[in-house]
């Protein structure tokens, strides 16, 4: 089975205001890259949250998440926290979850946001990755 065979698979191209999002439930891979300040964050993130919630409700593979954002607004921060809370609950129930928080080495703001998110999560392996421009 490939990612495109799964009804939960997501492939969203980046825009000026919203990030590229890819979710491959077969491989247990989720990624988000770019900027996130959509006009309607609930409409943008709603299907993503639904797909993740549905995926995490079933037994399945470990999950690896790559977040490479260069900017996000407060509505997007709330959506990210909702994503991380779902992943945290799944990790607490025994699923292996790794979040790779990518940021540019000179971007202290995104580094601090990653540290703030990580401090609220005890069961997720949250990895700070100072390895790029944040939009990789």
N, CA, C and O atoms as CSV, one atom per row, in Angstrom:
chain,resi,resn,atom,element,x,y,z
A,1,UNK,N,N,0.844,-1.175,0.000
A,1,UNK,CA,C,0.000,0.000,0.000
A,1,UNK,C,C,0.893,1.244,0.000
A,1,UNK,O,O,1.861,1.314,0.757
A,2,UNK,N,N,0.575,2.202,-0.831
A,2,UNK,CA,C,1.328,3.451,-0.876
A,2,UNK,C,C,0.524,4.546,-0.196
A,2,UNK,O,O,-0.658,4.372,0.104
A,3,UNK,N,N,1.183,5.684,0.044
A,3,UNK,CA,C,0.515,6.801,0.709
A,3,UNK,C,C,-0.736,7.218,-0.036
A,3,UNK,O,O,-1.754,7.531,0.581
A,4,UNK,N,N,-0.669,7.225,-1.356
A,4,UNK,CA,C,-1.819,7.681,-2.136
A,4,UNK,C,C,-2.998,6.718,-2.041
A,4,UNK,O,O,-4.124,7.085,-2.376
A,5,UNK,N,N,-2.751,5.487,-1.587
A,5,UNK,CA,C,-3.831,4.519,-1.417
A,5,UNK,C,C,-4.627,4.764,-0.135
A,5,UNK,O,O,-5.744,4.266,0.004
A,6,UNK,N,N,-4.068,5.515,0.787
A,6,UNK,CA,C,-4.731,5.747,2.062
A,6,UNK,C,C,-5.659,6.957,1.975
A,6,UNK,O,O,-5.261,8.010,1.477
A,7,UNK,N,N,-6.893,6.811,2.457
A,7,UNK,CA,C,-7.806,7.956,2.444
A,7,UNK,C,C,-7.369,9.066,3.397
A,7,UNK,O,O,-7.881,10.183,3.314
A,8,UNK,N,N,-6.435,8.777,4.296
A,8,UNK,CA,C,-5.960,9.784,5.235
A,8,UNK,C,C,-4.736,10.536,4.731
A,8,UNK,O,O,-4.298,11.495,5.366
A,9,UNK,N,N,-4.179,10.118,3.604
A,9,UNK,CA,C,-2.985,10.775,3.064
A,9,UNK,C,C,-3.301,12.229,2.719
A,9,UNK,O,O,-4.391,12.557,2.251
A,10,UNK,N,N,-2.317,13.086,2.964
A,10,UNK,CA,C,-2.473,14.520,2.686
A,10,UNK,C,C,-1.261,15.004,1.911
A,10,UNK,O,O,-0.124,14.652,2.224
A,11,UNK,N,N,-1.517,15.804,0.911
A,11,UNK,CA,C,-0.458,16.465,0.141
A,11,UNK,C,C,-0.983,17.857,-0.188
A,11,UNK,O,O,-1.837,18.013,-1.061
A,12,UNK,N,N,-0.470,18.875,0.516
A,12,UNK,CA,C,-0.898,20.256,0.316
A,12,UNK,C,C,0.319,21.069,-0.093
A,12,UNK,O,O,1.331,21.072,0.607
A,13,UNK,N,N,0.227,21.754,-1.215
A,13,UNK,CA,C,1.321,22.611,-1.674
A,13,UNK,C,C,1.349,23.897,-0.847
A,13,UNK,O,O,0.312,24.388,-0.403
A,14,UNK,N,N,2.539,24.424,-0.652
A,14,UNK,CA,C,2.699,25.682,0.073
A,14,UNK,C,C,2.119,26.839,-0.729
A,14,UNK,O,O,2.111,26.818,-1.960
A,15,UNK,N,N,1.637,27.842,-0.014
A,15,UNK,CA,C,1.230,29.107,-0.617
A,15,UNK,C,C,1.999,30.210,0.106
A,15,UNK,O,O,2.838,29.932,0.962
A,16,UNK,N,N,1.711,31.448,-0.239
A,16,UNK,CA,C,2.362,32.556,0.460
A,16,UNK,C,C,2.006,32.578,1.940
A,16,UNK,O,O,2.783,33.065,2.760
A,17,UNK,N,N,0.834,32.051,2.284
A,17,UNK,CA,C,0.337,32.152,3.654
A,17,UNK,C,C,0.219,30.815,4.387
A,17,UNK,O,O,-0.033,30.790,5.592
A,18,UNK,N,N,0.397,29.723,3.682
A,18,UNK,CA,C,0.223,28.419,4.326
A,18,UNK,C,C,1.359,27.470,3.945
A,18,UNK,O,O,1.911,27.557,2.849
A,19,UNK,N,N,1.700,26.567,4.859
A,19,UNK,CA,C,2.836,25.676,4.636
A,19,UNK,C,C,2.506,24.502,3.720
A,19,UNK,O,O,1.344,24.146,3.522
A,20,UNK,N,N,3.549,23.921,3.177
A,20,UNK,CA,C,3.409,22.629,2.506
A,20,UNK,C,C,3.191,21.593,3.602
A,20,UNK,O,O,3.874,21.607,4.626
A,21,UNK,N,N,2.244,20.705,3.383
A,21,UNK,CA,C,1.953,19.663,4.367
A,21,UNK,C,C,1.902,18.336,3.635
A,21,UNK,O,O,1.266,18.207,2.589
A,22,UNK,N,N,2.584,17.353,4.204
A,22,UNK,CA,C,2.552,16.003,3.641
A,22,UNK,C,C,2.351,15.025,4.788
A,22,UNK,O,O,3.071,15.056,5.786
A,23,UNK,N,N,1.367,14.162,4.626
A,23,UNK,CA,C,1.123,13.117,5.611
A,23,UNK,C,C,1.002,11.800,4.879
A,23,UNK,O,O,0.109,11.607,4.055
A,24,UNK,N,N,1.919,10.894,5.194
A,24,UNK,CA,C,1.927,9.553,4.619
A,24,UNK,C,C,1.640,8.574,5.758
A,24,UNK,O,O,2.565,8.142,6.447
A,25,UNK,N,N,0.379,8.222,5.960
A,25,UNK,CA,C,0.044,7.343,7.081
A,25,UNK,C,C,0.618,5.938,6.955
A,25,UNK,O,O,0.830,5.261,7.961
A,26,UNK,N,N,0.866,5.499,5.740
A,26,UNK,CA,C,1.434,4.162,5.545
A,26,UNK,C,C,2.849,4.105,6.118
A,26,UNK,O,O,3.223,3.129,6.768
A,27,UNK,N,N,3.633,5.156,5.873
A,27,UNK,CA,C,5.007,5.216,6.371
A,27,UNK,C,C,5.095,5.838,7.764
A,27,UNK,O,O,6.144,5.766,8.402
A,28,UNK,N,N,4.007,6.447,8.244
A,28,UNK,CA,C,4.046,7.122,9.538
A,28,UNK,C,C,4.856,8.399,9.492
A,28,UNK,O,O,5.557,8.727,10.449
A,29,UNK,N,N,4.767,9.130,8.380
A,29,UNK,CA,C,5.553,10.371,8.200
A,29,UNK,C,C,4.615,11.561,8.016
A,29,UNK,O,O,3.652,11.503,7.251
A,30,UNK,N,N,4.919,12.639,8.732
A,30,UNK,CA,C,4.168,13.883,8.623
A,30,UNK,C,C,5.176,15.015,8.534
A,30,UNK,O,O,6.123,15.063,9.318
A,31,UNK,N,N,4.984,15.926,7.586
A,31,UNK,CA,C,5.893,17.067,7.489
A,31,UNK,C,C,5.124,18.338,7.175
A,31,UNK,O,O,4.069,18.321,6.542
A,32,UNK,N,N,5.692,19.438,7.642
A,32,UNK,CA,C,5.125,20.752,7.403
A,32,UNK,C,C,6.297,21.709,7.218
A,32,UNK,O,O,7.229,21.721,8.022
A,33,UNK,N,N,6.246,22.523,6.141
A,33,UNK,CA,C,7.362,23.421,5.864
A,33,UNK,C,C,6.860,24.716,5.242
A,33,UNK,O,O,5.935,24.720,4.430
A,34,UNK,N,N,7.492,25.813,5.641
A,34,UNK,CA,C,7.183,27.117,5.060
A,34,UNK,C,C,6.669,28.079,6.111
A,34,UNK,O,O,7.105,28.055,7.262
A,35,UNK,N,N,5.736,28.926,5.704
A,35,UNK,CA,C,5.123,29.905,6.592
A,35,UNK,C,C,3.680,29.500,6.855
A,35,UNK,O,O,3.027,28.903,6.000
A,36,UNK,N,N,3.186,29.833,8.054
A,36,UNK,CA,C,1.817,29.447,8.390
A,36,UNK,C,C,1.079,30.611,9.040
A,36,UNK,O,O,1.180,30.844,10.245
A,37,UNK,N,N,0.344,31.323,8.219
A,37,UNK,CA,C,-0.589,32.333,8.715
A,37,UNK,C,C,-1.797,32.409,7.779
A,37,UNK,O,O,-2.110,33.466,7.231
A,38,UNK,N,N,-2.471,31.257,7.607
A,38,UNK,CA,C,-3.633,31.224,6.716
A,38,UNK,C,C,-4.741,32.135,7.245
A,38,UNK,O,O,-4.863,32.353,8.450
A,39,UNK,N,N,-5.543,32.659,6.321
A,39,UNK,CA,C,-6.646,33.540,6.723
A,39,UNK,C,C,-7.615,32.822,7.647
A,39,UNK,O,O,-8.149,33.430,8.575
A,40,UNK,N,N,-7.849,31.545,7.409
A,40,UNK,CA,C,-8.751,30.755,8.243
A,40,UNK,C,C,-8.006,29.504,8.699
A,40,UNK,O,O,-8.053,28.461,8.046
A,41,UNK,N,N,-7.316,29.630,9.838
A,41,UNK,CA,C,-6.494,28.521,10.328
A,41,UNK,C,C,-7.339,27.284,10.617
A,41,UNK,O,O,-6.885,26.162,10.391
A,42,UNK,N,N,-8.561,27.473,11.113
A,42,UNK,CA,C,-9.420,26.322,11.416
A,42,UNK,C,C,-9.746,25.542,10.147
A,42,UNK,O,O,-9.740,24.311,10.154
A,43,UNK,N,N,-10.027,26.252,9.064
A,43,UNK,CA,C,-10.340,25.577,7.798
A,43,UNK,C,C,-9.107,24.887,7.234
A,43,UNK,O,O,-9.207,23.792,6.680
A,44,UNK,N,N,-7.941,25.521,7.370
A,44,UNK,CA,C,-6.713,24.920,6.844
A,44,UNK,C,C,-6.316,23.690,7.656
A,44,UNK,O,O,-6.040,22.631,7.093
A,45,UNK,N,N,-6.289,23.834,8.980
A,45,UNK,CA,C,-5.792,22.753,9.832
A,45,UNK,C,C,-6.836,21.690,10.159
A,45,UNK,O,O,-6.475,20.588,10.572
A,46,UNK,N,N,-8.123,21.994,9.982
A,46,UNK,CA,C,-9.174,21.031,10.316
A,46,UNK,C,C,-8.989,19.668,9.676
A,46,UNK,O,O,-8.997,18.663,10.387
A,47,UNK,N,N,-8.822,19.592,8.346
A,47,UNK,CA,C,-8.630,18.281,7.711
A,47,UNK,C,C,-7.342,17.577,8.152
A,47,UNK,O,O,-7.286,16.348,8.205
A,48,UNK,N,N,-6.321,18.357,8.464
A,48,UNK,CA,C,-5.049,17.788,8.928
A,48,UNK,C,C,-5.251,17.152,10.302
A,48,UNK,O,O,-4.823,16.023,10.543
A,49,UNK,N,N,-5.906,17.887,11.196
A,49,UNK,CA,C,-6.179,17.362,12.533
A,49,UNK,C,C,-7.065,16.121,12.465
A,49,UNK,O,O,-6.857,15.162,13.207
A,50,UNK,N,N,-8.050,16.144,11.576
A,50,UNK,CA,C,-8.941,14.986,11.414
A,50,UNK,C,C,-8.152,13.753,10.955
A,50,UNK,O,O,-8.320,12.663,11.502
A,51,UNK,N,N,-7.295,13.935,9.951
A,51,UNK,CA,C,-6.518,12.804,9.427
A,51,UNK,C,C,-5.589,12.240,10.494
A,51,UNK,O,O,-5.496,11.023,10.656
A,52,UNK,N,N,-4.897,13.119,11.226
A,52,UNK,CA,C,-3.996,12.646,12.280
A,52,UNK,C,C,-4.771,11.936,13.389
A,52,UNK,O,O,-4.363,10.872,13.857
A,53,UNK,N,N,-5.881,12.526,13.802
A,53,UNK,CA,C,-6.689,11.916,14.865
A,53,UNK,C,C,-7.159,10.525,14.444
A,53,UNK,O,O,-7.097,9.578,15.228
A,54,UNK,N,N,-7.627,10.410,13.212
A,54,UNK,CA,C,-8.100,9.118,12.698
A,54,UNK,C,C,-6.964,8.108,12.637
A,54,UNK,O,O,-7.143,6.948,13.009
A,55,UNK,N,N,-5.808,8.538,12.174
A,55,UNK,CA,C,-4.632,7.674,12.083
A,55,UNK,C,C,-4.201,7.200,13.470
A,55,UNK,O,O,-3.941,6.014,13.675
A,56,UNK,N,N,-4.126,8.134,14.418
A,56,UNK,CA,C,-3.630,7.805,15.751
A,56,UNK,C,C,-4.612,6.956,16.554
A,56,UNK,O,O,-4.217,6.322,17.532
A,57,UNK,N,N,-5.874,6.934,16.161
A,57,UNK,CA,C,-6.881,6.132,16.860
A,57,UNK,C,C,-6.687,4.640,16.627
A,57,UNK,O,O,-7.203,3.820,17.386
A,58,UNK,N,N,-5.955,4.288,15.591
A,58,UNK,CA,C,-5.702,2.887,15.249
A,58,UNK,C,C,-4.276,2.510,15.639
A,58,UNK,O,O,-3.391,3.364,15.681
A,59,UNK,N,N,-4.059,1.228,15.922
A,59,UNK,CA,C,-2.692,0.760,16.115
A,59,UNK,C,C,-1.968,0.912,14.790
A,59,UNK,O,O,-2.538,0.653,13.730
A,60,UNK,N,N,-0.731,1.326,14.847
A,60,UNK,CA,C,-0.012,1.501,13.599
A,60,UNK,C,C,1.459,1.747,13.829
A,60,UNK,O,O,1.981,1.539,14.924
A,61,UNK,N,N,2.119,2.194,12.776
A,61,UNK,CA,C,3.565,2.373,12.834
A,61,UNK,C,C,3.958,3.538,13.734
A,61,UNK,O,O,3.127,4.352,14.139
A,62,UNK,N,N,5.241,3.587,14.029
A,62,UNK,CA,C,5.768,4.752,14.717
A,62,UNK,C,C,5.532,5.972,13.824
A,62,UNK,O,O,5.256,5.835,12.632
A,63,UNK,N,N,5.641,7.147,14.405
A,63,UNK,CA,C,5.377,8.379,13.673
A,63,UNK,C,C,6.603,9.278,13.752
A,63,UNK,O,O,7.157,9.499,14.829
A,64,UNK,N,N,7.017,9.793,12.603
A,64,UNK,CA,C,8.082,10.784,12.547
A,64,UNK,C,C,7.506,12.053,11.945
A,64,UNK,O,O,6.914,12.032,10.866
A,65,UNK,N,N,7.687,13.153,12.653
A,65,UNK,CA,C,7.148,14.446,12.244
A,65,UNK,C,C,8.313,15.398,12.013
A,65,UNK,O,O,9.190,15.535,12.866
A,66,UNK,N,N,8.318,16.054,10.859
A,66,UNK,CA,C,9.323,17.071,10.552
A,66,UNK,C,C,8.622,18.410,10.393
A,66,UNK,O,O,7.812,18.592,9.484
A,67,UNK,N,N,8.940,19.352,11.287
A,67,UNK,CA,C,8.376,20.695,11.229
A,67,UNK,C,C,9.502,21.649,10.844
A,67,UNK,O,O,10.508,21.754,11.546
A,68,UNK,N,N,9.322,22.339,9.724
A,68,UNK,CA,C,10.336,23.266,9.199
A,68,UNK,C,C,9.657,24.589,8.859
A,68,UNK,O,O,9.554,24.964,7.691
A,69,UNK,N,N,9.202,25.281,9.880
A,69,UNK,CA,C,8.494,26.537,9.656
A,69,UNK,C,C,9.426,27.729,9.851
A,69,UNK,O,O,10.285,27.727,10.733
A,70,UNK,N,N,9.241,28.737,9.018
A,70,UNK,CA,C,10.039,29.955,9.179
A,70,UNK,C,C,9.232,31.054,9.864
A,70,UNK,O,O,9.796,32.033,10.355
A,71,UNK,N,N,7.918,30.889,9.895
A,71,UNK,CA,C,7.049,31.832,10.599
A,71,UNK,C,C,5.690,31.175,10.796
A,71,UNK,O,O,5.225,30.434,9.930
A,72,UNK,N,N,5.047,31.448,11.940
A,72,UNK,CA,C,3.651,31.060,12.130
A,72,UNK,C,C,2.999,32.049,13.082
A,72,UNK,O,O,3.657,32.628,13.947
A,73,UNK,N,N,1.684,32.235,12.908
A,73,UNK,CA,C,0.945,33.159,13.761
A,73,UNK,C,C,0.337,32.409,14.947
A,73,UNK,O,O,0.520,31.201,15.094
A,74,UNK,N,N,-0.389,33.145,15.789
A,74,UNK,CA,C,-0.922,32.535,17.011
A,74,UNK,C,C,-1.967,31.456,16.717
A,74,UNK,O,O,-2.051,30.468,17.446
A,75,UNK,N,N,-2.762,31.635,15.661
A,75,UNK,CA,C,-3.744,30.604,15.303
A,75,UNK,C,C,-3.048,29.323,14.863
A,75,UNK,O,O,-3.503,28.222,15.175
A,76,UNK,N,N,-1.951,29.468,14.143
A,76,UNK,CA,C,-1.179,28.297,13.720
A,76,UNK,C,C,-0.488,27.648,14.910
A,76,UNK,O,O,-0.365,26.425,14.967
A,77,UNK,N,N,-0.032,28.467,15.869
A,77,UNK,CA,C,0.595,27.919,17.074
A,77,UNK,C,C,-0.398,27.042,17.836
A,77,UNK,O,O,-0.032,25.987,18.353
A,78,UNK,N,N,-1.649,27.482,17.902
A,78,UNK,CA,C,-2.689,26.679,18.564
A,78,UNK,C,C,-2.898,25.362,17.825
A,78,UNK,O,O,-3.036,24.313,18.454
A,79,UNK,N,N,-2.922,25.411,16.501
A,79,UNK,CA,C,-3.077,24.182,15.718
A,79,UNK,C,C,-1.886,23.252,15.933
A,79,UNK,O,O,-2.060,22.042,16.072
A,80,UNK,N,N,-0.674,23.814,15.960
A,80,UNK,CA,C,0.513,22.995,16.218
A,80,UNK,C,C,0.414,22.331,17.589
A,80,UNK,O,O,0.726,21.149,17.735
A,81,UNK,N,N,-0.018,23.090,18.586
A,81,UNK,CA,C,-0.142,22.510,19.922
A,81,UNK,C,C,-1.178,21.402,19.926
A,81,UNK,O,O,-0.993,20.388,20.599
A,82,UNK,N,N,-2.266,21.575,19.187
A,82,UNK,CA,C,-3.264,20.502,19.077
A,82,UNK,C,C,-2.655,19.255,18.446
A,82,UNK,O,O,-2.915,18.138,18.895
A,83,UNK,N,N,-1.845,19.442,17.406
A,83,UNK,CA,C,-1.157,18.318,16.765
A,83,UNK,C,C,-0.238,17.631,17.771
A,83,UNK,O,O,-0.256,16.408,17.909
A,84,UNK,N,N,0.569,18.435,18.474
A,84,UNK,CA,C,1.512,17.860,19.428
A,84,UNK,C,C,0.791,17.152,20.575
A,84,UNK,O,O,1.265,16.122,21.054
A,85,UNK,N,N,-0.342,17.684,21.021
A,85,UNK,CA,C,-1.088,17.024,22.103
A,85,UNK,C,C,-1.636,15.672,21.656
A,85,UNK,O,O,-1.613,14.710,22.424
A,86,UNK,N,N,-2.129,15.590,20.417
A,86,UNK,CA,C,-2.593,14.292,19.897
A,86,UNK,C,C,-1.435,13.303,19.837
A,86,UNK,O,O,-1.579,12.141,20.219
A,87,UNK,N,N,-0.286,13.772,19.355
A,87,UNK,CA,C,0.890,12.910,19.269
A,87,UNK,C,C,1.362,12.495,20.658
A,87,UNK,O,O,1.766,11.350,20.860
A,88,UNK,N,N,1.312,13.417,21.614
A,88,UNK,CA,C,1.718,13.124,22.990
A,88,UNK,C,C,0.835,12.037,23.596
A,88,UNK,O,O,1.341,11.123,24.247
A,89,UNK,N,N,-0.468,12.126,23.391
A,89,UNK,CA,C,-1.379,11.103,23.910
A,89,UNK,C,C,-1.081,9.739,23.295
A,89,UNK,O,O,-1.116,8.717,23.981
A,90,UNK,N,N,-0.790,9.733,22.001
A,90,UNK,CA,C,-0.471,8.477,21.330
A,90,UNK,C,C,0.845,7.907,21.853
A,90,UNK,O,O,0.969,6.698,22.053
A,91,UNK,N,N,1.828,8.784,22.073
A,91,UNK,CA,C,3.118,8.342,22.611
A,91,UNK,C,C,2.950,7.812,24.034
A,91,UNK,O,O,3.585,6.826,24.409
A,92,UNK,N,N,2.105,8.459,24.819
A,92,UNK,CA,C,1.855,7.995,26.189
A,92,UNK,C,C,1.206,6.613,26.188
A,92,UNK,O,O,1.369,5.840,27.131
A,93,UNK,N,N,0.471,6.313,25.119
A,93,UNK,CA,C,-0.173,5.003,24.981
A,93,UNK,C,C,0.753,3.951,24.375
A,93,UNK,O,O,0.340,2.809,24.175
A,94,UNK,N,N,2.006,4.323,24.078
A,94,UNK,CA,C,2.985,3.341,23.634
A,94,UNK,C,C,3.506,3.471,22.220
A,94,UNK,O,O,4.441,2.761,21.849
A,95,UNK,N,N,2.938,4.350,21.420
A,95,UNK,CA,C,3.431,4.519,20.048
A,95,UNK,C,C,4.723,5.343,20.103
A,95,UNK,O,O,4.817,6.299,20.873
A,96,UNK,N,N,5.701,4.979,19.302
A,96,UNK,CA,C,6.933,5.752,19.215
A,96,UNK,C,C,6.687,6.970,18.331
A,96,UNK,O,O,6.301,6.842,17.170
A,97,UNK,N,N,6.918,8.157,18.902
A,97,UNK,CA,C,6.698,9.406,18.176
A,97,UNK,C,C,7.954,10.261,18.276
A,97,UNK,O,O,8.454,10.527,19.369
A,98,UNK,N,N,8.455,10.684,17.122
A,98,UNK,CA,C,9.602,11.583,17.057
A,98,UNK,C,C,9.188,12.843,16.324
A,98,UNK,O,O,8.619,12.778,15.234
A,99,UNK,N,N,9.474,13.993,16.923
A,99,UNK,CA,C,9.255,15.276,16.263
A,99,UNK,C,C,10.616,15.916,16.045
A,99,UNK,O,O,11.367,16.140,16.994
A,100,UNK,N,N,10.928,16.210,14.789
A,100,UNK,CA,C,12.147,16.933,14.436
A,100,UNK,C,C,11.755,18.379,14.146
A,100,UNK,O,O,11.064,18.658,13.166
A,101,UNK,N,N,12.199,19.292,15.003
A,101,UNK,CA,C,11.884,20.716,14.866
A,101,UNK,C,C,13.073,21.382,14.171
A,101,UNK,O,O,14.107,21.636,14.789
A,102,UNK,N,N,12.906,21.657,12.878
A,102,UNK,CA,C,13.986,22.233,12.076
A,102,UNK,C,C,13.922,23.756,12.111
A,102,UNK,O,O,12.847,24.347,12.005
A,103,UNK,N,N,15.091,24.381,12.263
A,103,UNK,CA,C,15.158,25.841,12.259
A,103,UNK,C,C,16.554,26.261,11.804
A,103,UNK,O,O,17.513,25.496,11.908
A,104,UNK,N,N,16.648,27.491,11.297
A,104,UNK,CA,C,17.946,28.022,10.880
A,104,UNK,C,C,18.792,28.261,12.128
A,104,UNK,O,O,18.269,28.703,13.151
A,105,UNK,N,N,20.089,27.977,12.056
A,105,UNK,CA,C,20.944,28.134,13.233
A,105,UNK,C,C,20.904,29.537,13.848
A,105,UNK,O,O,21.127,29.697,15.048
A,106,UNK,N,N,20.623,30.543,13.031
A,106,UNK,CA,C,20.599,31.916,13.542
A,106,UNK,C,C,19.185,32.411,13.865
A,106,UNK,O,O,18.996,33.599,14.129
A,107,UNK,N,N,18.202,31.523,13.848
A,107,UNK,CA,C,16.814,31.912,14.112
A,107,UNK,C,C,16.440,31.568,15.551
A,107,UNK,O,O,15.872,30.511,15.826
A,108,UNK,N,N,16.772,32.485,16.463
A,108,UNK,CA,C,16.517,32.245,17.880
A,108,UNK,C,C,15.027,32.151,18.189
A,108,UNK,O,O,14.625,31.426,19.100
A,109,UNK,N,N,14.211,32.875,17.441
A,109,UNK,CA,C,12.768,32.854,17.688
A,109,UNK,C,C,12.195,31.464,17.451
A,109,UNK,O,O,11.480,30.933,18.301
A,110,UNK,N,N,12.507,30.869,16.291
A,110,UNK,CA,C,11.981,29.534,16.003
A,110,UNK,C,C,12.597,28.487,16.933
A,110,UNK,O,O,11.938,27.510,17.290
A,111,UNK,N,N,13.836,28.686,17.318
A,111,UNK,CA,C,14.461,27.781,18.280
A,111,UNK,C,C,13.700,27.829,19.611
A,111,UNK,O,O,13.410,26.790,20.204
A,112,UNK,N,N,13.381,29.043,20.075
A,112,UNK,CA,C,12.662,29.188,21.339
A,112,UNK,C,C,11.251,28.604,21.260
A,112,UNK,O,O,10.779,27.991,22.217
A,113,UNK,N,N,10.575,28.794,20.114
A,113,UNK,CA,C,9.255,28.180,19.964
A,113,UNK,C,C,9.363,26.661,20.077
A,113,UNK,O,O,8.546,26.028,20.746
A,114,UNK,N,N,10.357,26.082,19.431
A,114,UNK,CA,C,10.550,24.636,19.521
A,114,UNK,C,C,10.795,24.190,20.950
A,114,UNK,O,O,10.238,23.188,21.400
A,115,UNK,N,N,11.631,24.938,21.664
A,115,UNK,CA,C,11.906,24.601,23.060
A,115,UNK,C,C,10.642,24.701,23.908
A,115,UNK,O,O,10.413,23.877,24.794
A,116,UNK,N,N,9.821,25.719,23.631
A,116,UNK,CA,C,8.566,25.876,24.376
A,116,UNK,C,C,7.627,24.698,24.130
A,116,UNK,O,O,7.054,24.147,25.070
A,117,UNK,N,N,7.473,24.315,22.864
A,117,UNK,CA,C,6.625,23.157,22.560
A,117,UNK,C,C,7.183,21.906,23.247
A,117,UNK,O,O,6.438,21.146,23.865
A,118,UNK,N,N,8.492,21.702,23.134
A,118,UNK,CA,C,9.123,20.500,23.693
A,118,UNK,C,C,8.917,20.411,25.205
A,118,UNK,O,O,8.750,19.319,25.749
A,119,UNK,N,N,8.929,21.557,25.880
A,119,UNK,CA,C,8.811,21.550,27.345
A,119,UNK,C,C,7.451,21.039,27.822
A,119,UNK,O,O,7.313,20.627,28.974
A,120,UNK,N,N,6.446,21.063,26.942
A,120,UNK,CA,C,5.111,20.590,27.304
A,120,UNK,C,C,4.887,19.111,26.982
A,120,UNK,O,O,3.804,18.581,27.230
A,121,UNK,N,N,5.900,18.447,26.435
A,121,UNK,CA,C,5.733,17.077,25.948
A,121,UNK,C,C,6.703,16.150,26.665
A,121,UNK,O,O,7.915,16.363,26.609
A,122,UNK,N,N,6.187,15.123,27.339
A,122,UNK,CA,C,7.089,14.214,28.035
A,122,UNK,C,C,7.308,12.882,27.354
A,122,UNK,O,O,8.316,12.228,27.620
A,123,UNK,N,N,6.412,12.455,26.492
A,123,UNK,CA,C,6.516,11.122,25.892
A,123,UNK,C,C,7.029,11.131,24.455
A,123,UNK,O,O,7.346,10.078,23.900
A,124,UNK,N,N,7.110,12.296,23.863
A,124,UNK,CA,C,7.590,12.433,22.482
A,124,UNK,C,C,9.092,12.670,22.498
A,124,UNK,O,O,9.602,13.411,23.338
A,125,UNK,N,N,9.792,12.042,21.571
A,125,UNK,CA,C,11.207,12.338,21.359
A,125,UNK,C,C,11.256,13.603,20.494
A,125,UNK,O,O,11.110,13.528,19.274
A,126,UNK,N,N,11.461,14.759,21.127
A,126,UNK,CA,C,11.438,16.055,20.437
A,126,UNK,C,C,12.875,16.470,20.174
A,126,UNK,O,O,13.631,16.733,21.109
A,127,UNK,N,N,13.257,16.529,18.894
A,127,UNK,CA,C,14.643,16.774,18.500
A,127,UNK,C,C,14.764,18.164,17.889
A,127,UNK,O,O,14.089,18.480,16.909
A,128,UNK,N,N,15.621,18.985,18.468
A,128,UNK,CA,C,15.889,20.321,17.931
A,128,UNK,C,C,16.965,20.184,16.852
A,128,UNK,O,O,18.049,19.662,17.116
A,129,UNK,N,N,16.666,20.651,15.637
A,129,UNK,CA,C,17.547,20.465,14.484
A,129,UNK,C,C,17.930,21.818,13.890
A,129,UNK,O,O,17.203,22.361,13.059
A,130,UNK,N,N,19.064,22.357,14.313
A,130,UNK,CA,C,19.556,23.624,13.765
A,130,UNK,C,C,20.307,23.310,12.481
A,130,UNK,O,O,21.538,23.297,12.449
A,131,UNK,N,N,19.541,23.055,11.417
A,131,UNK,CA,C,20.169,22.471,10.234
A,131,UNK,C,C,19.768,23.087,8.908
A,131,UNK,O,O,20.081,22.526,7.859
A,132,UNK,N,N,19.097,24.206,8.920
A,132,UNK,CA,C,18.686,24.729,7.625
A,132,UNK,C,C,18.097,26.099,7.738
A,132,UNK,O,O,18.315,26.808,8.721
A,133,UNK,N,N,17.341,26.476,6.718
A,133,UNK,CA,C,16.737,27.803,6.701
A,133,UNK,C,C,15.319,27.790,7.232
A,133,UNK,O,O,14.637,28.814,7.187
A,134,UNK,N,N,14.853,26.645,7.739
A,134,UNK,CA,C,13.513,26.547,8.289
A,134,UNK,C,C,12.469,26.216,7.253
A,134,UNK,O,O,11.382,25.758,7.605
A,135,UNK,N,N,12.762,26.430,5.991
A,135,UNK,CA,C,11.782,26.164,4.955
A,135,UNK,C,C,12.109,24.947,4.127
A,135,UNK,O,O,11.488,24.711,3.091
A,136,UNK,N,N,13.086,24.163,4.577
A,136,UNK,CA,C,13.508,22.969,3.827
A,136,UNK,C,C,12.396,21.959,3.736
A,136,UNK,O,O,12.575,20.896,3.141
